[in-house]
């Protein structure tokens, strides 16, 4: 069977898809990459994809070996796209970009396949670039981007929240209490005199481990509406925060009592200083 390949259309479609995926990846993972770099990465992906497709059609068949070659080609092209578009500073950033790009590409491909099947089922002769076909392609592309964005945000936020949650135990003069803690990146409280970081715990929780207070430090803080207030803080003997195999130990930390009951929606009762 003879196959006619319109190279200009092939490059345009691949460039557009690659640019949307890279743009979406930059937005979701907060990666650094200018529009020019995204366009360069998309051009690299489109050109190498066209080249790989031509080589595949002429040289490869359906053997197991061809599958391995195809997989290596996909990984190589996606890696060059990530490096060109974002110039990752470390291996971790590269892996995040690579995984996100492959996940987004797989999800988009699945949505497009579903749309193509639905189009044919409704009586369309092709899912090409006619007046109706182009609109369908753009609609499916926009929908797949929004869907991938929503799914990735949910997964990313859930993973980020889990990475900040700790099992925290407070120790003071033979007493100890344990509660869920949260590593609050927005906590910038410090003792104005010593400069020591200040953690915040639920008032009742702190009273259970420290019913008698000998020395209190007053910690100033500002509310969201711009008002000012003071938190009462006490230095306890030790605090341990564990998350799986990771363990953080704070010797003689300053822990402030919340002005009212501290119960966040995730069940945490202690806000750890970053």
N, C-alpha and C positions, 0 to 999 in steps of 0.2 A: 504494500500500500504506500502510495506517495504522499508525503507530508510537506505542505508548504509553510514555511516559517517566515513571518514578516519580522525581520530583525528590529526595525524601528519601533514597532508596536511592542515587541517582547521587552526591549530595553526600557521603554516608557512605563510599561506596567510594573516591571520589577523595580525601577527607580522610585516610582510613586509608593509602592508597597513598602520598600525598604525605608524610605524617608518617614512614612507614617509610623512604622515600627520603632525606628530610632528616636523619633520625636516623643512617642508615647513612653519609651523606656527612660528617656531623660527626665520627663515629667514625673514618672512614678518613683524612680530610684534616686531622684535629685542629683543626677550626674552632671558634670560640667562638660558642655560642648556647644559651641556656637552654631548658628544656622549654616555657616559655610562648612564647618566640619561635618555636620549631619549630611549635607548635600554631597560632600566628598565621600563619606562612608557609604551613602546610598549608591553613588556612581560606581564605587568599587564593587559593591554587591551585585549591581545590575550587570556590569561588564563581565565579571567572573562567572556569574550564573549563566549568561548567554554562551560564554566560551565553554563552560562545563557541559551545557546542554548539547552543543554541537559535537563535542568530543564523545559524549555519551551515545548520541544517535549514530555516529559513525563506527565507534570502536566497541561499545559495550553491548551485552545482551541481557539475559535475565538470570545469569548464574549467581551463585552465592558470592563469588569473588567480586562481581560488579556491585553487589549491595555494600560490601565493605568499602569499596572505592568511592561509592556515592556518599556513604556516611562520612568518610574522611574529607571529602570535598565540601560537604555541608559545614562541618566543624571548622575547616580551614577558612572558608569564605566568611562565615559569621565571626570568626576571631579577627580577621582583618577589618571587618566592618566596625567592630567594637573598638579596636585600637585606633582606627582612623577617626572615628566620630568622637570618642571620649578621651583618648590618650590616658588610660588608667594609670594612677600613680602607684598602685601596688597590685599584687596578685589577687587579693581579695576583691578589689574593685573590678578586676577583669573577669573573675568568676561570676560575680553578681551580674555584670553586663551580659556576659555570654549566656548564662542561664535564663535571664529575662528575655533576651532576644529569641532564643530557641523556643521558649514557652509561648511568647507572643506570636511567633511565626506558626507554630503548631496549632494554636487556637484559631488564628485567622484562617489558616488553610482549611480547618474543619468547618468553620462557618461558611466559607466560600463554596466548599463541596456541597454542603447542605443547601445553600442557595441555588447552586447550579442544578441540583437534583430537583428542587422544588420548581424551578423555572421550566425544566423539561417536562415535569409532571403536569404543569399547567398548560402545556401545548406549545411552548417556545421551541423553535427549531435549533436555537443555539443560545449560548450565554456570552455572546461576543460583544462587539463594540458598535452595534447599530444604535439607533436613537433610544430604543427601549433598553437594549443590553447595556449601554454605557451608564444609564441611570441606575439600573439594577446593581451594576458593579460598584458604583459610588455609594449607593445606599448600604449594600452589604459591608463594604469597607469601613464606612463610618460606624455602622452598628457593631462590627467586630472590634473596632478600636475602643468604643465606649464599654462594651462588655468586658474586654480584657482589662481595661482600666479599672472597672469596678471590682472585678475578681481579684486583681493584683493588690488593690488598695485594702480590701478586706483581709487578705492573707498577710500583707506586709504589716498592717496595723496590729493584727492579732499576734504576729511573731514579735513585733517590737514591744508590745505590752508584756508578753511572757518573758522577754529577755530582761525586763526591768523589775520583775517581781521576785521577792526574796522572802524566805522564812526567817524572821528576825526574833532573836531572843535577847532580852535585857537581863543583866545580872547586877544585883546591888545588895550587899550585906546579907548574903545567904538567901535572898529572894530571887526568883526569876519568873518571867512571863514570856510567852511566845505568841506572836501574831504575824499576820501577813504584812509585809513591807513593800514599798514601792520606791525605786531609785528615781527621785524627782529631778529631772534635768533643769527645772525652773527654780529649784530651791537654791537661793544665793545668800541665805541667812548666815551671818557670822557675828561672833561676839565683838562689839566695837572696841573693846579694850585689848583682848588677847589675839583677836583675829581668828579664833578657832571656829571651824564649821559647826553649825547647829542643825541637829535633826529635830523633827517634829513628830510627837506621838500623841495619840488620843489621851485626853486628860485622865480618864478613869484608869486606863491601862498604866499610865505613869504612876498614878497614886497607888496602884496595887504593888508595884515593885519598889516604890519609894514612898511609903506612907509618912515618914518623918523627914523633913527637909531642914538641913542645917544651914546651907548657904545657897542663895538664889542669885542667878544672874538675870538681869533685865535686858532683853533683846528687842531692839526697835525694829518694826517692820511697817510697810505701807500696804494698804488695802488697794483693791482694784479701782475703787472710786477716788483714790488719791488721798484718803484719810490716813492718819497715823495711829499706831497703837504699840503696846509693849507685850512681849511674851515672857513668861516666867520659865527659866531654864535651870536645870540642875545637872551637875556632873555625876554620872553613875560610874560604877566600877568597870563594866565591860559591856560590849554589845557585839553580837555575832549575827551575820547575815549570810545565809546559805542558799545556793541555787544549784541543785545537782551536785557536782563535784567541786564547784567553786565555793570558796568560803572567805568572807570578809570579816576581819576582826578589828574592832575599834576599842582602844584602851582609853578609859576615862573620857568618854564622849560627852558632849553637852547635848542634852535632850530637852527640848522645850515642850511645855504642855499646850495643846491646842486650846484656843479660847472657848470652843464648844466641842461637842462630840464629833470626832473625826471618823466618819465611816463613808468611804468612797464607794462608788458603784461596783468596783472590782473586789470589794471586801477588805482592802488594805487599811490598816490603822496606824501605820508608821510611814512617814515620808523621810527617806534617807537623803542626806546631802550628797550631791554628785562627787 
